[in-house]
Amino acid sequence: MGTVAIFGAGVMGETLLSGLLRAGRPAGELLITERRAERAAELTEKYGVRAVSNVEAATEADTLVLVVKPQDMAALLDEISPHVADGNLVVSLAAGITTEFLESRLAEGRSVVRVMPNTPALVDEGMAAVSAGRHCLPEQLQHAIELLAATGKVTEVPEKQLDAVTAISGSGPAYIFYVVEAMIEAGVVLGMPRATATELVTQTLYGAATMLRDTGQHPTVLREQVTSPGGTTAAALRELDDHKVRAAFISAMEAAAVRSKELSGG
């Protein structure tokens, strides 16, 4: 699969780098670019990979993974475009940057893939969605999927669905942490030490997510298994319904999708 260059060694760039190494990719096949010399030196020492300039990386690499901030993408593409060869694959992890934008800044016919990752990739439990550009070959898309699989699960979606993906899984961890915060606070209000409440909520969340994944049961079925008629869970769920929590979550994700579309210029 050739040499992979990661442009931008922030949190997500390092996450992908470390995931690829854990998945067995040789350090000699990986390059990084980083504007801050001390950060580049830190990653070189930690992972044994080479830190090079953007132009060097674009010239040497077969796959170019762009993990810079969206506002920095245009300048990066302008810098590396003359050095992206026919047959190279450009993979963008920048929010709101469309395949059309990427293709417009590169030479005609260059292959691009757009990715929406999420932060659980930090612990190899990420959920990434990928969309191929106009010139991306099936084997190139498969290569991108295999790269991202080093840090979690990957699914292919039409690009028009990426705003929804952003709203659901891209921003999704924040919703979960928001609910966890509320549950922990409830434990404290009910007289429980914060550390105990945190342990209870964290394991409950992990256990519930594992049940969803491993049983294949619909969440409604699993919820009903916990909800005895007239019991404590039923009383709690009635309060959530009275406060329209389900509707609020749907509205929140709709708002996130609208904002994602705005950011991508749609």
C-alpha positions as CSV (number, residue, x, y, z in Angstrom):
1,M,0.0,0.0,0.0
2,G,3.1,2.2,-0.1
3,T,4.1,5.2,2.0
4,V,1.5,7.1,4.1
5,A,2.0,10.7,5.0
6,I,0.0,12.4,7.8
7,F,-0.2,16.1,7.4
8,G,-0.8,17.7,10.8
9,A,0.3,15.9,13.9
10,G,-2.4,17.2,16.3
11,V,-4.5,14.9,18.5
12,M,-6.3,13.1,15.5
13,G,-3.1,13.0,13.5
14,E,-1.2,11.3,16.3
15,T,-4.2,9.0,17.0
16,L,-4.1,7.7,13.4
17,L,-0.3,7.4,13.5
18,S,-0.3,5.4,16.7
19,G,-3.2,3.3,15.4
20,L,-1.4,2.4,12.2
21,L,1.7,1.4,14.1
22,R,-0.3,-0.8,16.5
23,A,-2.0,-2.4,13.5
24,G,1.5,-3.4,12.2
25,R,2.3,-0.7,9.7
26,P,6.2,-0.3,9.7
27,A,7.4,3.1,10.9
28,G,9.5,3.3,7.8
29,E,6.3,3.6,5.7
30,L,5.0,6.5,7.7
31,L,5.8,10.2,7.4
32,I,4.5,13.1,9.4
33,T,4.4,16.9,8.9
34,E,4.2,19.4,11.7
35,R,4.9,23.1,11.8
36,R,6.1,23.1,15.4
37,A,9.7,21.8,15.5
38,E,9.4,20.6,19.1
39,R,6.2,18.7,18.4
40,A,7.8,17.1,15.3
41,A,10.8,16.0,17.4
42,E,8.6,14.6,20.1
43,L,6.7,12.4,17.7
44,T,9.8,11.3,15.9
45,E,11.3,10.2,19.2
46,K,8.1,8.6,20.4
47,Y,7.2,6.6,17.3
48,G,10.4,6.4,15.2
49,V,8.8,8.0,12.1
50,R,10.3,10.7,10.0
51,A,9.1,14.3,10.2
52,V,9.4,16.1,6.9
53,S,8.1,19.2,5.1
54,N,4.8,19.3,3.4
55,V,6.4,19.2,-0.1
56,E,8.7,16.3,0.8
57,A,5.7,14.3,2.2
58,A,3.6,15.0,-0.9
59,T,6.5,14.0,-3.1
60,E,7.3,10.7,-1.3
61,A,3.9,9.5,-0.2
62,D,1.4,7.3,-2.1
63,T,-1.4,8.1,0.4
64,L,-1.7,11.7,1.8
65,V,-3.8,12.0,4.9
66,L,-4.8,15.6,5.6
67,V,-5.5,16.2,9.3
68,V,-5.2,20.0,9.4
69,K,-7.8,22.5,10.6
70,P,-10.4,23.3,8.0
71,Q,-9.3,26.9,7.7
72,D,-5.7,25.7,6.9
73,M,-6.8,23.3,4.2
74,A,-6.8,25.6,1.2
75,A,-3.2,26.8,1.8
76,L,-2.0,23.2,2.3
77,L,-3.6,22.0,-0.9
78,D,-2.1,24.9,-2.8
79,E,1.3,24.0,-1.4
80,I,1.2,20.3,-2.2
81,S,-0.9,20.2,-5.3
82,P,2.0,20.3,-7.8
83,H,3.5,17.3,-6.0
84,V,0.5,15.0,-5.8
85,A,1.0,12.5,-8.6
86,D,-1.6,10.6,-10.6
87,G,-2.5,7.5,-8.7
88,N,-1.9,9.0,-5.3
89,L,-4.8,9.0,-2.9
90,V,-5.7,12.1,-0.8
91,V,-7.7,11.5,2.3
92,S,-9.1,14.4,4.2
93,L,-10.2,14.3,7.9
94,A,-11.1,18.0,8.0
95,A,-14.7,18.8,9.0
96,G,-16.8,20.6,6.4
97,I,-14.2,20.2,3.6
98,T,-16.0,18.6,0.6
99,T,-14.6,16.3,-2.0
100,E,-15.5,18.9,-4.6
101,F,-13.3,21.5,-2.7
102,L,-10.4,19.1,-2.5
103,E,-10.6,18.2,-6.2
104,S,-10.8,21.8,-7.2
105,R,-7.5,22.5,-5.5
106,L,-5.7,19.5,-7.0
107,A,-4.8,18.6,-10.5
108,E,-7.6,17.2,-12.6
109,G,-8.4,13.5,-12.0
110,R,-6.8,13.2,-8.6
111,S,-8.4,10.7,-6.2
112,V,-9.8,12.0,-2.9
113,V,-11.7,10.5,0.0
114,R,-13.5,12.6,2.7
115,V,-13.7,11.2,6.2
116,M,-15.7,12.1,9.3
117,P,-14.0,10.5,12.3
118,N,-14.8,10.8,16.0
119,T,-12.7,11.1,19.2
120,P,-13.1,7.5,20.5
121,A,-10.5,6.7,17.8
122,L,-8.1,7.7,20.6
123,V,-8.9,4.3,22.3
124,D,-9.3,2.4,19.0
125,E,-13.1,2.5,19.3
126,G,-13.7,5.2,16.7
127,M,-16.5,5.4,14.2
128,A,-15.5,6.9,10.9
129,A,-17.7,7.5,7.8
130,V,-16.0,7.8,4.4
131,S,-17.2,9.2,1.1
132,A,-15.3,8.8,-2.2
133,G,-14.7,11.7,-4.7
134,R,-15.4,11.5,-8.4
135,H,-12.1,9.9,-9.4
136,C,-11.5,7.6,-6.5
137,L,-11.2,4.0,-7.6
138,P,-12.9,1.2,-5.6
139,E,-9.5,-0.2,-4.5
140,Q,-8.4,3.3,-3.3
141,L,-11.5,3.6,-1.2
142,Q,-10.9,0.2,0.3
143,H,-7.3,1.3,1.1
144,A,-8.7,4.4,2.9
145,I,-11.1,2.2,4.9
146,E,-8.3,-0.2,5.9
147,L,-6.2,2.8,7.1
148,L,-9.0,4.1,9.3
149,A,-9.9,0.7,10.6
150,A,-6.7,0.9,12.6
151,T,-8.6,3.1,15.1
152,G,-12.1,1.6,15.0
153,K,-15.0,0.9,12.7
154,V,-15.5,2.4,9.3
155,T,-18.6,2.7,7.1
156,E,-19.1,4.1,3.6
157,V,-21.8,6.7,3.0
158,P,-22.9,9.0,0.2
159,E,-21.3,12.4,0.8
160,K,-24.7,14.0,1.1
161,Q,-25.2,12.0,4.3
162,L,-22.0,13.3,6.0
163,D,-23.8,16.2,7.6
164,A,-26.0,13.7,9.4
165,V,-22.9,11.6,10.2
166,T,-21.3,14.7,11.8
167,A,-24.4,15.3,13.9
168,I,-24.8,11.7,15.0
169,S,-21.3,10.1,15.4
170,G,-18.9,13.0,14.9
171,S,-20.5,15.1,17.6
172,G,-22.1,12.1,19.3
173,P,-19.4,11.5,22.0
174,A,-20.2,15.0,23.4
175,Y,-23.9,14.1,23.8
176,I,-22.9,10.9,25.7
177,F,-20.5,12.8,28.0
178,Y,-23.3,15.4,28.6
179,V,-25.7,12.6,29.8
180,V,-22.9,11.0,31.9
181,E,-22.3,14.3,33.6
182,A,-26.0,14.6,34.4
183,M,-26.2,11.1,35.8
184,I,-23.1,11.6,38.0
185,E,-24.5,14.9,39.3
186,A,-27.7,13.0,40.1
187,G,-25.7,10.5,42.2
188,V,-24.1,13.4,44.1
189,V,-27.5,15.0,44.7
190,L,-28.7,11.7,46.1
191,G,-25.9,11.6,48.6
192,M,-23.3,9.5,46.8
193,P,-19.6,10.3,46.6
194,R,-18.6,11.6,43.2
195,A,-16.0,8.9,42.6
196,T,-18.6,6.2,43.3
197,A,-21.2,7.8,41.1
198,T,-18.6,8.1,38.3
199,E,-17.7,4.5,38.6
200,L,-21.3,3.3,38.5
201,V,-22.3,5.5,35.6
202,T,-19.2,4.7,33.5
203,Q,-19.6,1.0,33.9
204,T,-23.3,1.2,33.3
205,L,-22.7,3.1,30.0
206,Y,-20.0,0.6,29.0
207,G,-22.2,-2.4,29.8
208,A,-25.3,-0.9,28.0
209,A,-23.2,-0.1,24.9
210,T,-21.7,-3.7,24.9
211,M,-25.2,-5.2,25.1
212,L,-26.4,-3.1,22.1
213,R,-23.4,-4.2,20.1
214,D,-23.2,-7.9,21.1
215,T,-26.9,-8.9,21.4
216,G,-28.1,-7.3,18.2
217,Q,-31.3,-6.4,20.0
218,H,-33.3,-3.3,19.1
219,P,-32.7,-0.6,21.8
220,T,-36.5,-0.6,22.5
221,V,-36.4,-4.3,23.4
222,L,-33.4,-3.8,25.7
223,R,-35.1,-0.8,27.4
224,E,-38.3,-2.7,28.0
225,Q,-36.3,-5.5,29.6
226,V,-35.2,-3.0,32.3
227,T,-38.6,-1.3,32.6
228,S,-40.9,-3.2,35.0
229,P,-44.5,-1.9,35.0
230,G,-45.0,0.6,37.8
231,G,-41.3,0.4,38.8
232,T,-38.4,2.8,39.3
233,T,-37.3,2.8,35.7
234,A,-40.8,3.5,34.5
235,A,-41.0,6.5,36.9
236,A,-37.7,7.9,35.6
237,L,-38.6,7.4,31.9
238,R,-42.0,9.1,32.5
239,E,-40.1,12.2,33.7
240,L,-37.8,12.1,30.7
241,D,-40.9,11.9,28.4
242,D,-42.6,14.7,30.3
243,H,-39.6,16.9,29.7
244,K,-39.5,15.9,26.0
245,V,-35.9,14.7,26.2
246,R,-36.2,12.4,23.2
247,A,-37.5,15.3,21.1
248,A,-34.8,17.6,22.4
249,F,-32.1,15.1,21.3
250,I,-33.6,14.8,17.8
251,S,-33.7,18.6,17.6
252,A,-30.2,18.9,18.8
253,M,-28.9,16.6,16.1
254,E,-30.9,18.4,13.5
255,A,-29.2,21.6,14.6
256,A,-25.8,20.0,14.4
257,A,-26.5,18.8,10.9
258,V,-27.6,22.2,9.8
259,R,-24.5,23.8,11.2
260,S,-22.3,21.2,9.5
261,K,-23.9,22.0,6.2
262,E,-23.3,25.7,6.8
263,L,-19.7,25.1,7.6
264,S,-19.2,23.1,4.4
265,G,-20.7,25.9,2.3
266,G,-23.8,23.9,1.5
